[in-house]
Amino acid sequence: MWLTGILGGVAYAAIFGLIGPKITKPSGIVWAITSLGKRSLTFFIYNEIMLIVLFSKQTLI
């Protein structure tokens, strides 16, 4: 099981490694993913707050 996870991670990184150099003029989605990566901690905190708000029983009462 752990071997498939490792191989999947390597394949995922290889796909982005092959696609990345071919992008010369980034489109809207590429720009959004890039900017999200630059602000990953901010997105993580925002994501956790949204998960608490949306899935917590106390916020639904």
C-alpha distance matrix in Angstrom:
0.0 3.8 5.4 5.5 6.8 9.1 10.3 10.9 12.8 14.7 15.6 16.8 18.9 20.3 21.4 23.3 24.6 26.1 27.5 28.9 31.8 32.9 33.8 37.4 38.7 36.2 36.5 36.4 32.6 31.9 34.4 32.9 29.4 31.0 33.2 30.3 28.5 31.7 32.0 28.4 29.5 32.2 29.9 27.5 30.4 31.8 28.5 28.2 31.9 31.5 28.5 30.8 33.7 32.1 29.9 32.0 34.2 37.0 37.5 37.8 40.7
3.8 0.0 3.8 5.5 5.1 6.4 8.7 9.9 10.7 12.6 14.3 15.3 16.8 18.5 20.1 21.6 22.7 24.5 26.1 27.1 29.9 31.4 32.3 35.7 37.1 34.7 35.3 35.2 31.5 30.5 32.8 31.4 27.7 29.0 31.1 28.4 26.2 29.2 29.7 26.1 27.1 30.1 28.1 25.5 28.5 30.2 27.2 26.9 30.6 30.5 27.8 30.0 33.1 31.8 29.8 31.8 34.3 36.8 37.2 37.9 40.8
5.4 3.8 0.0 3.8 5.4 5.1 6.2 8.4 9.9 10.7 12.2 14.1 15.5 16.4 18.3 20.3 20.9 22.5 24.4 25.7 28.2 29.6 30.9 34.4 36.1 33.9 34.8 35.0 31.5 30.1 32.7 31.7 28.0 29.0 31.5 29.1 26.8 29.8 30.7 27.3 28.7 31.7 29.7 27.5 30.7 32.3 29.3 29.4 33.1 32.9 30.4 32.8 35.8 34.4 32.7 34.8 37.4 40.0 40.1 40.8 43.9
5.5 5.5 3.8 0.0 3.8 5.4 5.1 5.9 8.5 9.8 10.3 11.9 14.1 15.0 16.1 18.3 19.5 20.7 22.3 23.9 26.6 27.7 28.8 32.4 33.9 31.7 32.2 32.5 28.8 27.8 30.6 29.5 25.9 27.3 29.9 27.4 25.4 28.7 29.6 26.2 27.9 30.6 28.2 26.3 29.7 30.8 27.7 28.1 31.8 31.1 28.7 31.4 34.1 32.4 30.8 33.3 35.9 38.6 38.5 39.0 42.1
6.8 5.1 5.4 3.8 0.0 3.8 5.5 5.1 6.1 8.6 9.8 10.4 12.3 14.1 15.3 16.8 18.2 20.0 21.2 22.4 25.3 26.6 27.3 30.9 32.2 29.7 30.3 30.3 26.6 25.5 28.0 26.7 23.1 24.5 26.8 24.2 22.2 25.4 26.1 22.7 24.2 27.0 24.7 22.7 26.0 27.3 24.2 24.6 28.3 27.9 25.5 28.2 31.0 29.5 28.0 30.4 33.2 35.7 35.5 36.3 39.4
9.1 6.4 5.1 5.4 3.8 0.0 3.8 5.4 5.2 6.3 8.6 9.9 10.7 12.3 14.3 15.7 16.4 18.4 20.2 21.1 23.7 25.4 26.4 29.8 31.5 29.3 30.3 30.6 27.1 25.5 27.9 27.1 23.3 24.1 26.6 24.4 21.8 24.8 25.9 22.7 24.3 27.4 25.4 23.5 26.9 28.5 25.8 26.2 29.9 29.8 27.7 30.4 33.2 32.0 30.7 33.0 35.9 38.2 38.0 39.0 42.2
10.3 8.7 6.2 5.1 5.5 3.8 0.0 3.8 5.4 5.1 6.1 8.5 9.9 10.4 12.2 14.4 15.0 16.3 18.3 19.8 22.2 23.5 24.9 28.4 30.3 28.3 29.4 30.0 26.6 24.9 27.7 27.2 23.4 24.3 27.2 25.3 22.9 26.0 27.4 24.4 26.5 29.3 27.1 25.6 29.2 30.4 27.6 28.4 32.1 31.6 29.7 32.6 35.2 33.7 32.6 35.1 38.1 40.5 40.1 40.8 44.2
10.9 9.9 8.4 5.9 5.1 5.4 3.8 0.0 3.8 5.5 5.1 6.1 8.6 9.7 10.5 12.5 14.0 15.3 16.6 18.2 21.0 22.0 23.0 26.6 28.1 25.9 26.5 26.9 23.4 22.1 25.0 24.1 20.5 21.8 24.7 22.6 20.5 23.9 25.1 22.1 24.4 26.9 24.4 23.1 26.7 27.6 24.7 25.7 29.3 28.5 26.7 29.7 32.1 30.5 29.6 32.3 35.2 37.7 37.1 37.7 41.2
12.8 10.7 9.9 8.5 6.1 5.2 5.4 3.8 0.0 3.8 5.4 5.0 6.2 8.5 10.0 10.9 12.2 14.3 15.6 16.4 19.3 20.9 21.6 25.0 26.5 24.2 25.2 25.5 22.0 20.4 22.9 22.1 18.4 19.3 22.0 19.9 17.5 20.7 22.0 19.0 21.2 24.0 21.8 20.5 24.1 25.3 22.7 23.8 27.4 27.0 25.4 28.3 30.8 29.6 28.9 31.4 34.6 36.7 36.0 37.0 40.4
14.7 12.6 10.7 9.8 8.6 6.3 5.1 5.5 3.8 0.0 3.8 5.4 5.2 6.1 8.7 10.1 10.3 12.3 14.3 15.2 17.6 19.3 20.6 24.0 25.9 24.1 25.5 26.4 23.1 21.0 23.6 23.5 19.7 20.1 23.1 21.6 18.9 21.8 23.7 21.0 23.4 26.3 24.3 23.3 27.0 28.2 25.8 27.0 30.6 30.3 28.9 31.9 34.3 33.1 32.5 35.1 38.3 40.4 39.6 40.7 44.1
15.6 14.3 12.2 10.3 9.8 8.6 6.1 5.1 5.4 3.8 0.0 3.8 5.4 5.0 6.1 8.7 9.6 10.5 12.3 14.1 16.5 17.5 19.0 22.5 24.4 22.7 23.8 24.8 21.6 19.7 22.7 22.7 19.1 19.9 23.2 21.8 19.5 22.7 24.6 22.1 24.9 27.3 25.0 24.3 28.1 28.8 26.3 27.9 31.3 30.5 29.2 32.5 34.6 33.1 32.6 35.5 38.6 40.9 39.9 40.7 44.2
16.8 15.3 14.1 11.9 10.4 9.9 8.5 6.1 5.0 5.4 3.8 0.0 3.8 5.4 5.3 6.5 8.6 10.1 10.8 12.2 15.2 16.3 17.0 20.6 22.1 19.9 20.8 21.5 18.2 16.5 19.4 19.1 15.4 16.5 19.6 18.1 16.0 19.4 21.1 18.7 21.6 23.8 21.4 20.9 24.7 25.2 22.8 24.6 27.9 27.0 25.9 29.3 31.3 29.8 29.6 32.5 35.7 37.9 36.7 37.6 41.1
18.9 16.8 15.5 14.1 12.3 10.7 9.9 8.6 6.2 5.2 5.4 3.8 0.0 3.8 5.5 5.3 6.0 8.7 10.0 10.4 13.1 15.0 15.8 19.1 20.9 19.0 20.6 21.5 18.5 16.1 18.6 18.7 15.1 15.2 18.5 17.4 14.7 17.6 19.8 17.7 20.6 23.1 21.1 20.8 24.6 25.4 23.4 25.2 28.5 28.0 27.2 30.4 32.5 31.4 31.4 34.1 37.5 39.3 38.1 39.3 42.8
20.3 18.5 16.4 15.0 14.1 12.3 10.4 9.7 8.5 6.1 5.0 5.4 3.8 0.0 3.8 5.4 4.8 6.2 8.6 9.8 11.8 13.4 15.1 18.4 20.7 19.3 21.1 22.6 19.8 17.3 20.1 20.8 17.3 17.3 20.9 20.3 17.7 20.4 22.9 21.1 24.2 26.5 24.5 24.5 28.2 28.9 26.9 28.8 32.1 31.4 30.7 33.9 35.9 34.7 34.7 37.5 40.8 42.8 41.5 42.5 46.1
21.4 20.1 18.3 16.1 15.3 14.3 12.2 10.5 10.0 8.7 6.1 5.3 5.5 3.8 0.0 3.8 5.3 5.2 6.2 8.5 11.0 11.6 12.9 16.5 18.5 17.0 18.3 19.8 16.9 14.8 18.0 18.6 15.4 16.0 19.6 19.1 17.1 20.1 22.5 20.8 24.2 26.0 23.7 24.0 27.8 27.9 25.8 28.1 31.2 30.1 29.5 33.0 34.6 33.1 33.4 36.4 39.7 41.7 40.2 41.0 44.7
23.3 21.6 20.3 18.3 16.8 15.7 14.4 12.5 10.9 10.1 8.7 6.5 5.3 5.4 3.8 0.0 3.8 5.4 5.0 5.7 8.9 10.1 10.7 14.2 15.9 14.1 15.7 17.2 14.5 11.8 14.7 15.5 12.3 12.4 16.1 15.8 13.7 16.5 19.1 17.7 21.2 23.0 20.9 21.5 25.2 25.4 23.6 26.1 29.0 28.1 27.9 31.3 32.8 31.7 32.2 35.1 38.5 40.3 38.6 39.7 43.3
24.6 22.7 20.9 19.5 18.2 16.4 15.0 14.0 12.2 10.3 9.6 8.6 6.0 4.8 5.3 3.8 0.0 3.8 5.7 5.5 7.3 9.5 11.0 14.0 16.4 15.4 17.7 19.6 17.3 14.2 16.7 18.1 15.0 14.2 17.9 18.1 15.5 17.7 20.7 19.6 23.0 25.0 23.3 23.9 27.5 28.0 26.5 28.9 31.8 31.2 31.0 34.3 36.0 35.0 35.5 38.3 41.8 43.4 41.8 43.0 46.7
26.1 24.5 22.5 20.7 20.0 18.4 16.3 15.3 14.3 12.3 10.5 10.1 8.7 6.2 5.2 5.4 3.8 0.0 3.8 5.7 6.6 7.5 9.9 13.0 15.7 15.2 17.3 19.7 17.6 14.7 17.6 19.3 16.6 16.2 19.9 20.3 18.2 20.5 23.5 22.6 26.1 27.8 25.9 26.7 30.4 30.5 28.9 31.5 34.3 33.4 33.2 36.6 38.1 36.8 37.4 40.4 43.8 45.6 43.9 44.8 48.5
27.5 26.1 24.4 22.3 21.2 20.2 18.3 16.6 15.6 14.3 12.3 10.8 10.0 8.6 6.2 5.0 5.7 3.8 0.0 3.8 5.9 5.5 6.9 10.5 12.6 11.8 13.6 16.0 14.0 11.3 14.4 16.2 13.8 13.7 17.4 18.0 16.5 18.8 21.7 21.1 24.8 26.0 24.0 25.2 28.7 28.5 27.0 29.8 32.4 31.2 31.3 34.9 36.0 34.7 35.6 38.7 42.0 43.7 41.8 42.7 46.4
28.9 27.1 25.7 23.9 22.4 21.1 19.8 18.2 16.4 15.2 14.1 12.2 10.4 9.8 8.5 5.7 5.5 5.7 3.8 0.0 3.8 5.5 5.7 8.7 11.0 10.1 12.7 14.9 13.4 10.0 12.4 14.5 12.2 11.1 14.8 15.9 14.1 15.9 19.1 18.9 22.5 23.8 22.2 23.6 27.0 26.9 25.9 28.7 31.2 30.3 30.8 34.1 35.3 34.3 35.4 38.3 41.8 43.2 41.2 42.4 46.1
31.8 29.9 28.2 26.6 25.3 23.7 22.2 21.0 19.3 17.6 16.5 15.2 13.1 11.8 11.0 8.9 7.3 6.6 5.9 3.8 0.0 3.8 5.5 7.4 10.6 11.0 14.1 17.0 16.1 12.6 14.5 17.3 15.4 13.8 17.3 18.9 17.1 18.3 21.8 21.9 25.5 26.8 25.4 27.0 30.3 30.2 29.4 32.3 34.7 33.9 34.5 37.8 38.8 38.0 39.2 42.0 45.5 46.9 44.8 46.1 49.7
32.9 31.4 29.6 27.7 26.6 25.4 23.5 22.0 20.9 19.3 17.5 16.3 15.0 13.4 11.6 10.1 9.5 7.5 5.5 5.5 3.8 0.0 3.8 6.1 9.2 10.0 12.5 15.8 15.1 12.1 14.5 17.4 15.9 15.0 18.5 20.1 18.9 20.4 23.6 23.8 27.5 28.4 26.7 28.5 31.8 31.3 30.4 33.5 35.7 34.5 35.2 38.6 39.4 38.3 39.6 42.6 46.0 47.5 45.3 46.3 50.0
33.8 32.3 30.9 28.8 27.3 26.4 24.9 23.0 21.6 20.6 19.0 17.0 15.8 15.1 12.9 10.7 11.0 9.9 6.9 5.7 5.5 3.8 0.0 3.8 5.9 6.2 9.0 12.2 11.9 8.9 11.0 14.0 13.1 12.1 15.4 17.3 16.5 17.8 20.9 21.5 25.2 25.7 24.1 26.2 29.4 28.6 27.9 31.2 33.1 31.9 32.9 36.3 36.8 35.8 37.4 40.4 43.8 45.1 42.7 43.8 47.4
37.4 35.7 34.4 32.4 30.9 29.8 28.4 26.6 25.0 24.0 22.5 20.6 19.1 18.4 16.5 14.2 14.0 13.0 10.5 8.7 7.4 6.1 3.8 0.0 3.8 6.3 9.5 12.9 13.7 10.8 11.8 15.3 15.2 13.6 16.3 18.9 18.3 18.9 22.0 23.2 26.8 27.1 25.8 28.2 31.1 30.3 30.0 33.4 35.1 34.0 35.2 38.5 38.9 38.1 39.9 42.8 46.3 47.3 44.8 46.0 49.6
38.7 37.1 36.1 33.9 32.2 31.5 30.3 28.1 26.5 25.9 24.4 22.1 20.9 20.7 18.5 15.9 16.4 15.7 12.6 11.0 10.6 9.2 5.9 3.8 0.0 3.8 6.5 9.9 11.5 9.2 9.6 13.2 13.9 12.7 14.8 17.6 17.7 18.2 21.0 22.5 26.1 25.8 24.5 27.2 29.9 28.7 28.6 32.1 33.5 32.2 33.8 37.0 37.1 36.3 38.4 41.3 44.6 45.6 42.8 43.9 47.5
36.2 34.7 33.9 31.7 29.7 29.3 28.3 25.9 24.2 24.1 22.7 19.9 19.0 19.3 17.0 14.1 15.4 15.2 11.8 10.1 11.0 10.0 6.2 6.3 3.8 0.0 3.8 6.7 7.9 5.5 6.0 9.5 10.3 9.4 11.6 14.1 14.5 15.3 17.8 19.2 22.8 22.4 20.9 23.7 26.3 25.0 24.9 28.4 29.8 28.4 30.0 33.2 33.3 32.5 34.6 37.5 40.8 41.8 39.1 40.2 43.8
36.5 35.3 34.8 32.2 30.3 30.3 29.4 26.5 25.2 25.5 23.8 20.8 20.6 21.1 18.3 15.7 17.7 17.3 13.6 12.7 14.1 12.5 9.0 9.5 6.5 3.8 0.0 3.8 5.6 5.4 6.1 8.6 10.2 10.6 12.2 14.2 15.5 16.7 18.5 19.7 23.3 22.5 20.6 23.5 26.0 24.2 23.9 27.6 28.7 27.0 28.6 31.9 31.7 30.6 32.9 35.9 39.1 40.1 37.2 38.1 41.7
36.4 35.2 35.0 32.5 30.3 30.6 30.0 26.9 25.5 26.4 24.8 21.5 21.5 22.6 19.8 17.2 19.6 19.7 16.0 14.9 17.0 15.8 12.2 12.9 9.9 6.7 3.8 0.0 3.8 5.5 5.1 6.1 8.7 9.9 10.5 12.2 14.3 15.4 16.6 17.9 21.2 20.0 17.9 21.0 23.3 21.1 21.0 24.7 25.5 23.7 25.6 28.8 28.3 27.3 29.8 32.7 35.9 36.8 33.8 34.6 38.2
32.6 31.5 31.5 28.8 26.6 27.1 26.6 23.4 22.0 23.1 21.6 18.2 18.5 19.8 16.9 14.5 17.3 17.6 14.0 13.4 16.1 15.1 11.9 13.7 11.5 7.9 5.6 3.8 0.0 3.8 5.4 5.0 6.2 8.5 9.9 10.5 12.4 14.4 15.4 15.9 19.4 18.6 16.0 18.8 21.4 19.4 18.7 22.4 23.6 21.7 23.1 26.5 26.4 25.2 27.3 30.4 33.6 34.7 31.9 32.8 36.4
31.9 30.5 30.1 27.8 25.5 25.5 24.9 22.1 20.4 21.0 19.7 16.5 16.1 17.3 14.8 11.8 14.2 14.7 11.3 10.0 12.6 12.1 8.9 10.8 9.2 5.5 5.4 5.5 3.8 0.0 3.8 5.4 5.2 6.1 8.6 9.8 10.7 12.5 14.4 15.0 18.7 18.4 16.3 18.9 21.7 20.4 19.8 23.3 24.9 23.4 24.7 28.1 28.3 27.4 29.3 32.2 35.6 36.7 34.1 35.2 38.8
34.4 32.8 32.7 30.6 28.0 27.9 27.7 25.0 22.9 23.6 22.7 19.4 18.6 20.1 18.0 14.7 16.7 17.6 14.4 12.4 14.5 14.5 11.0 11.8 9.6 6.0 6.1 5.1 5.4 3.8 0.0 3.8 5.6 5.1 6.1 8.5 9.9 10.7 12.4 13.9 17.4 16.7 15.1 18.1 20.5 19.1 19.2 22.8 23.9 22.8 24.6 27.7 27.7 27.2 29.4 32.1 35.5 36.2 33.5 34.9 38.4
32.9 31.4 31.7 29.5 26.7 27.1 27.2 24.1 22.1 23.5 22.7 19.1 18.7 20.8 18.6 15.5 18.1 19.3 16.2 14.5 17.3 17.4 14.0 15.3 13.2 9.5 8.6 6.1 5.0 5.4 3.8 0.0 3.8 5.4 5.2 6.1 8.6 10.0 10.7 11.8 15.1 14.0 11.9 15.1 17.4 15.7 15.6 19.3 20.3 19.0 20.8 23.9 23.9 23.4 25.6 28.3 31.7 32.4 29.7 31.0 34.6
29.4 27.7 28.0 25.9 23.1 23.3 23.4 20.5 18.4 19.7 19.1 15.4 15.1 17.3 15.4 12.3 15.0 16.6 13.8 12.2 15.4 15.9 13.1 15.2 13.9 10.3 10.2 8.7 6.2 5.2 5.6 3.8 0.0 3.8 5.5 5.0 6.2 8.8 10.0 10.0 13.7 13.6 11.3 13.7 16.6 15.5 14.9 18.3 20.0 18.9 20.1 23.4 23.9 23.3 25.0 27.8 31.3 32.3 29.9 31.3 34.8
31.0 29.0 29.0 27.3 24.5 24.1 24.3 21.8 19.3 20.1 19.9 16.5 15.2 17.3 16.0 12.4 14.2 16.2 13.7 11.1 13.8 15.0 12.1 13.6 12.7 9.4 10.6 9.9 8.5 6.1 5.1 5.4 3.8 0.0 3.8 5.4 5.1 6.5 8.9 9.8 13.5 13.6 12.3 14.8 17.5 17.0 16.9 20.1 21.8 21.3 22.6 25.6 26.3 26.1 27.9 30.3 33.9 34.7 32.3 34.0 37.5
33.2 31.1 31.5 29.9 26.8 26.6 27.2 24.7 22.0 23.1 23.2 19.6 18.5 20.9 19.6 16.1 17.9 19.9 17.4 14.8 17.3 18.5 15.4 16.3 14.8 11.6 12.2 10.5 9.9 8.6 6.1 5.2 5.5 3.8 0.0 3.8 5.3 5.1 6.4 8.5 11.7 11.0 10.2 13.3 15.4 14.7 15.4 18.5 19.7 19.4 21.3 24.0 24.4 24.6 26.7 28.8 32.4 32.8 30.3 32.2 35.6
30.3 28.4 29.1 27.4 24.2 24.4 25.3 22.6 19.9 21.6 21.8 18.1 17.4 20.3 19.1 15.8 18.1 20.3 18.0 15.9 18.9 20.1 17.3 18.9 17.6 14.1 14.2 12.2 10.5 9.8 8.5 6.1 5.0 5.4 3.8 0.0 3.8 5.4 5.1 5.7 9.1 8.6 7.0 9.8 12.3 11.6 11.8 15.0 16.5 16.2 17.8 20.5 21.2 21.3 23.2 25.3 29.0 29.5 27.2 29.1 32.5
28.5 26.2 26.8 25.4 22.2 21.8 22.9 20.5 17.5 18.9 19.5 16.0 14.7 17.7 17.1 13.7 15.5 18.2 16.5 14.1 17.1 18.9 16.5 18.3 17.7 14.5 15.5 14.3 12.4 10.7 9.9 8.6 6.2 5.1 5.3 3.8 0.0 3.8 5.4 5.0 8.7 9.8 8.7 10.4 13.4 13.7 13.6 16.3 18.4 18.4 19.5 22.2 23.4 23.6 25.0 27.1 30.8 31.4 29.5 31.5 34.8
31.7 29.2 29.8 28.7 25.4 24.8 26.0 23.9 20.7 21.8 22.7 19.4 17.6 20.4 20.1 16.5 17.7 20.5 18.8 15.9 18.3 20.4 17.8 18.9 18.2 15.3 16.7 15.4 14.4 12.5 10.7 10.0 8.8 6.5 5.1 5.4 3.8 0.0 3.8 5.8 8.5 9.2 9.6 11.7 13.8 14.3 15.2 17.7 19.3 19.8 21.4 23.6 24.7 25.4 27.0 28.7 32.5 32.7 30.7 33.0 36.1
32.0 29.7 30.7 29.6 26.1 25.9 27.4 25.1 22.0 23.7 24.6 21.1 19.8 22.9 22.5 19.1 20.7 23.5 21.7 19.1 21.8 23.6 20.9 22.0 21.0 17.8 18.5 16.6 15.4 14.4 12.4 10.7 10.0 8.9 6.4 5.1 5.4 3.8 0.0 3.8 5.7 5.4 6.3 8.7 10.3 10.8 12.2 14.5 15.8 16.6 18.3 20.3 21.3 22.3 24.0 25.5 29.3 29.3 27.2 29.7 32.7
28.4 26.1 27.3 26.2 22.7 22.7 24.4 22.1 19.0 21.0 22.1 18.7 17.7 21.1 20.8 17.7 19.6 22.6 21.1 18.9 21.9 23.8 21.5 23.2 22.5 19.2 19.7 17.9 15.9 15.0 13.9 11.8 10.0 9.8 8.5 5.7 5.0 5.8 3.8 0.0 3.8 5.5 5.1 6.0 8.7 9.8 10.2 12.2 14.2 15.1 16.1 18.3 19.8 20.6 21.8 23.4 27.2 27.5 25.8 28.1 31.2
29.5 27.1 28.7 27.9 24.2 24.3 26.5 24.4 21.2 23.4 24.9 21.6 20.6 24.2 24.2 21.2 23.0 26.1 24.8 22.5 25.5 27.5 25.2 26.8 26.1 22.8 23.3 21.2 19.4 18.7 17.4 15.1 13.7 13.5 11.7 9.1 8.7 8.5 5.7 3.8 0.0 3.8 5.4 4.9 6.3 8.6 9.7 10.6 12.5 14.2 15.3 16.7 18.5 19.9 20.9 21.9 25.7 25.7 24.2 26.9 29.7
32.2 30.1 31.7 30.6 27.0 27.4 29.3 26.9 24.0 26.3 27.3 23.8 23.1 26.5 26.0 23.0 25.0 27.8 26.0 23.8 26.8 28.4 25.7 27.1 25.8 22.4 22.5 20.0 18.6 18.4 16.7 14.0 13.6 13.6 11.0 8.6 9.8 9.2 5.4 5.5 3.8 0.0 3.8 5.4 5.3 6.2 8.5 10.1 10.8 12.4 14.3 15.7 16.7 18.3 20.0 20.9 24.6 24.3 22.4 25.2 28.0
29.9 28.1 29.7 28.2 24.7 25.4 27.1 24.4 21.8 24.3 25.0 21.4 21.1 24.5 23.7 20.9 23.3 25.9 24.0 22.2 25.4 26.7 24.1 25.8 24.5 20.9 20.6 17.9 16.0 16.3 15.1 11.9 11.3 12.3 10.2 7.0 8.7 9.6 6.3 5.1 5.4 3.8 0.0 3.8 5.5 5.0 5.8 8.5 9.8 10.3 12.0 14.2 15.1 16.0 17.7 19.3 23.0 23.2 21.1 23.5 26.6
27.5 25.5 27.5 26.3 22.7 23.5 25.6 23.1 20.5 23.3 24.3 20.9 20.8 24.5 24.0 21.5 23.9 26.7 25.2 23.6 27.0 28.5 26.2 28.2 27.2 23.7 23.5 21.0 18.8 18.9 18.1 15.1 13.7 14.8 13.3 9.8 10.4 11.7 8.7 6.0 4.9 5.4 3.8 0.0 3.8 5.5 5.0 6.2 8.7 9.9 10.5 12.4 14.3 15.2 16.1 17.5 21.3 21.6 20.1 22.6 25.6
30.4 28.5 30.7 29.7 26.0 26.9 29.2 26.7 24.1 27.0 28.1 24.7 24.6 28.2 27.8 25.2 27.5 30.4 28.7 27.0 30.3 31.8 29.4 31.1 29.9 26.3 26.0 23.3 21.4 21.7 20.5 17.4 16.6 17.5 15.4 12.3 13.4 13.8 10.3 8.7 6.3 5.3 5.5 3.8 0.0 3.8 5.4 5.2 6.3 8.7 10.0 10.8 12.4 14.3 15.4 16.1 19.8 19.5 18.0 20.9 23.5
31.8 30.2 32.3 30.8 27.3 28.5 30.4 27.6 25.3 28.2 28.8 25.2 25.4 28.9 27.9 25.4 28.0 30.5 28.5 26.9 30.2 31.3 28.6 30.3 28.7 25.0 24.2 21.1 19.4 20.4 19.1 15.7 15.5 17.0 14.7 11.6 13.7 14.3 10.8 9.8 8.6 6.2 5.0 5.5 3.8 0.0 3.8 5.5 5.2 6.2 8.7 10.0 10.6 12.1 14.1 15.2 18.8 18.6 16.4 19.0 21.9
28.5 27.2 29.3 27.7 24.2 25.8 27.6 24.7 22.7 25.8 26.3 22.8 23.4 26.9 25.8 23.6 26.5 28.9 27.0 25.9 29.4 30.4 27.9 30.0 28.6 24.9 23.9 21.0 18.7 19.8 19.2 15.6 14.9 16.9 15.4 11.8 13.6 15.2 12.2 10.2 9.7 8.5 5.8 5.0 5.4 3.8 0.0 3.8 5.5 5.1 6.2 8.7 9.9 10.4 11.8 13.6 17.3 17.8 15.9 18.0 21.3
28.2 26.9 29.4 28.1 24.6 26.2 28.4 25.7 23.8 27.0 27.9 24.6 25.2 28.8 28.1 26.1 28.9 31.5 29.8 28.7 32.3 33.5 31.2 33.4 32.1 28.4 27.6 24.7 22.4 23.3 22.8 19.3 18.3 20.1 18.5 15.0 16.3 17.7 14.5 12.2 10.6 10.1 8.5 6.2 5.2 5.5 3.8 0.0 3.8 5.4 5.1 6.3 8.6 9.9 10.4 11.4 15.1 15.5 14.2 16.7 19.6
31.9 30.6 33.1 31.8 28.3 29.9 32.1 29.3 27.4 30.6 31.3 27.9 28.5 32.1 31.2 29.0 31.8 34.3 32.4 31.2 34.7 35.7 33.1 35.1 33.5 29.8 28.7 25.5 23.6 24.9 23.9 20.3 20.0 21.8 19.7 16.5 18.4 19.3 15.8 14.2 12.5 10.8 9.8 8.7 6.3 5.2 5.5 3.8 0.0 3.8 5.4 5.2 6.2 8.6 10.0 10.3 13.9 13.5 11.7 14.6 17.3
31.5 30.5 32.9 31.1 27.9 29.8 31.6 28.5 27.0 30.3 30.5 27.0 28.0 31.4 30.1 28.1 31.2 33.4 31.2 30.3 33.9 34.5 31.9 34.0 32.2 28.4 27.0 23.7 21.7 23.4 22.8 19.0 18.9 21.3 19.4 16.2 18.4 19.8 16.6 15.1 14.2 12.4 10.3 9.9 8.7 6.2 5.1 5.4 3.8 0.0 3.8 5.4 5.0 5.9 8.3 9.8 13.2 13.5 11.1 13.2 16.4
28.5 27.8 30.4 28.7 25.5 27.7 29.7 26.7 25.4 28.9 29.2 25.9 27.2 30.7 29.5 27.9 31.0 33.2 31.3 30.8 34.5 35.2 32.9 35.2 33.8 30.0 28.6 25.6 23.1 24.7 24.6 20.8 20.1 22.6 21.3 17.8 19.5 21.4 18.3 16.1 15.3 14.3 12.0 10.5 10.0 8.7 6.2 5.1 5.4 3.8 0.0 3.8 5.5 5.2 5.7 7.7 11.3 12.4 10.9 12.6 15.9
30.8 30.0 32.8 31.4 28.2 30.4 32.6 29.7 28.3 31.9 32.5 29.3 30.4 33.9 33.0 31.3 34.3 36.6 34.9 34.1 37.8 38.6 36.3 38.5 37.0 33.2 31.9 28.8 26.5 28.1 27.7 23.9 23.4 25.6 24.0 20.5 22.2 23.6 20.3 18.3 16.7 15.7 14.2 12.4 10.8 10.0 8.7 6.3 5.2 5.4 3.8 0.0 3.8 5.6 5.5 5.3 9.0 9.3 8.3 10.7 13.5
33.7 33.1 35.8 34.1 31.0 33.2 35.2 32.1 30.8 34.3 34.6 31.3 32.5 35.9 34.6 32.8 36.0 38.1 36.0 35.3 38.8 39.4 36.8 38.9 37.1 33.3 31.7 28.3 26.4 28.3 27.7 23.9 23.9 26.3 24.4 21.2 23.4 24.7 21.3 19.8 18.5 16.7 15.1 14.3 12.4 10.6 9.9 8.6 6.2 5.0 5.5 3.8 0.0 3.8 5.9 5.9 8.8 8.6 6.1 8.5 11.4
32.1 31.8 34.4 32.4 29.5 32.0 33.7 30.5 29.6 33.1 33.1 29.8 31.4 34.7 33.1 31.7 35.0 36.8 34.7 34.3 38.0 38.3 35.8 38.1 36.3 32.5 30.6 27.3 25.2 27.4 27.2 23.4 23.3 26.1 24.6 21.3 23.6 25.4 22.3 20.6 19.9 18.3 16.0 15.2 14.3 12.1 10.4 9.9 8.6 5.9 5.2 5.6 3.8 0.0 3.8 6.0 8.6 9.8 7.4 8.1 11.7
29.9 29.8 32.7 30.8 28.0 30.7 32.6 29.6 28.9 32.5 32.6 29.6 31.4 34.7 33.4 32.2 35.5 37.4 35.6 35.4 39.2 39.6 37.4 39.9 38.4 34.6 32.9 29.8 27.3 29.3 29.4 25.6 25.0 27.9 26.7 23.2 25.0 27.0 24.0 21.8 20.9 20.0 17.7 16.1 15.4 14.1 11.8 10.4 10.0 8.3 5.7 5.5 5.9 3.8 0.0 3.8 6.5 8.8 7.9 8.3 11.6
32.0 31.8 34.8 33.3 30.4 33.0 35.1 32.3 31.4 35.1 35.5 32.5 34.1 37.5 36.4 35.1 38.3 40.4 38.7 38.3 42.0 42.6 40.4 42.8 41.3 37.5 35.9 32.7 30.4 32.2 32.1 28.3 27.8 30.3 28.8 25.3 27.1 28.7 25.5 23.4 21.9 20.9 19.3 17.5 16.1 15.2 13.6 11.4 10.3 9.8 7.7 5.3 5.9 6.0 3.8 0.0 3.8 5.4 5.7 7.0 9.5
34.2 34.3 37.4 35.9 33.2 35.9 38.1 35.2 34.6 38.3 38.6 35.7 37.5 40.8 39.7 38.5 41.8 43.8 42.0 41.8 45.5 46.0 43.8 46.3 44.6 40.8 39.1 35.9 33.6 35.6 35.5 31.7 31.3 33.9 32.4 29.0 30.8 32.5 29.3 27.2 25.7 24.6 23.0 21.3 19.8 18.8 17.3 15.1 13.9 13.2 11.3 9.0 8.8 8.6 6.5 3.8 0.0 3.8 5.5 5.3 6.8
37.0 36.8 40.0 38.6 35.7 38.2 40.5 37.7 36.7 40.4 40.9 37.9 39.3 42.8 41.7 40.3 43.4 45.6 43.7 43.2 46.9 47.5 45.1 47.3 45.6 41.8 40.1 36.8 34.7 36.7 36.2 32.4 32.3 34.7 32.8 29.5 31.4 32.7 29.3 27.5 25.7 24.3 23.2 21.6 19.5 18.6 17.8 15.5 13.5 13.5 12.4 9.3 8.6 9.8 8.8 5.4 3.8 0.0 3.8 5.5 5.5
37.5 37.2 40.1 38.5 35.5 38.0 40.1 37.1 36.0 39.6 39.9 36.7 38.1 41.5 40.2 38.6 41.8 43.9 41.8 41.2 44.8 45.3 42.7 44.8 42.8 39.1 37.2 33.8 31.9 34.1 33.5 29.7 29.9 32.3 30.3 27.2 29.5 30.7 27.2 25.8 24.2 22.4 21.1 20.1 18.0 16.4 15.9 14.2 11.7 11.1 10.9 8.3 6.1 7.4 7.9 5.7 5.5 3.8 0.0 3.8 5.6
37.8 37.9 40.8 39.0 36.3 39.0 40.8 37.7 37.0 40.7 40.7 37.6 39.3 42.5 41.0 39.7 43.0 44.8 42.7 42.4 46.1 46.3 43.8 46.0 43.9 40.2 38.1 34.6 32.8 35.2 34.9 31.0 31.3 34.0 32.2 29.1 31.5 33.0 29.7 28.1 26.9 25.2 23.5 22.6 20.9 19.0 18.0 16.7 14.6 13.2 12.6 10.7 8.5 8.1 8.3 7.0 5.3 5.5 3.8 0.0 3.8
40.7 40.8 43.9 42.1 39.4 42.2 44.2 41.2 40.4 44.1 44.2 41.1 42.8 46.1 44.7 43.3 46.7 48.5 46.4 46.1 49.7 50.0 47.4 49.6 47.5 43.8 41.7 38.2 36.4 38.8 38.4 34.6 34.8 37.5 35.6 32.5 34.8 36.1 32.7 31.2 29.7 28.0 26.6 25.6 23.5 21.9 21.3 19.6 17.3 16.4 15.9 13.5 11.4 11.7 11.6 9.5 6.8 5.5 5.6 3.8 0.0
